[in-house]
Amino acid sequence: MPLPAGRDTIQTNLSLAGLTDRFDFYMSGSEVKRGKPYPDIFLGACQRANEVPDSSLVLEDSLNGLRAAIGASIDCIIVPDLN
């Protein structure tokens, strides 16, 4: 099972894509007790954003991410990983 992306990796990728100013916050899988396919990261993000899951949306590139979104009762759009 792959390790979750750390905050440094997330920050680097957002910087390289020129997207750091597009997000109020980001959350790493290392910040939750259970990783995907468990819904913990998405539920934690909803809590941090003061949003309810059923008014949220997940963009995901993995089957485990889809499973996590479904487990959190959040609508999910699959975005294929082109790598």
MODA-V799279 format. One record per run of one state. SS is the DSSP state (alpha for helix, beta for strand, coil for the rest). FROM is the first residue (numbers start at 0). LEN is the number of residues. If there is no record, write none. Layout:
ss:SS from:FROM len:LEN
ss:SS from:FROM len:LEN
This chain:
ss:coil from:0 len:6
ss:alpha from:6 len:10
ss:coil from:16 len:3
ss:alpha from:19 len:3
ss:coil from:22 len:6
ss:alpha from:28 len:3
ss:coil from:31 len:8
ss:alpha from:39 len:10
ss:coil from:49 len:3
ss:alpha from:52 len:3
ss:coil from:55 len:1
ss:beta from:56 len:4
ss:coil from:60 len:2
ss:alpha from:62 len:9
ss:coil from:71 len:3
ss:beta from:74 len:4
ss:coil from:78 len:5
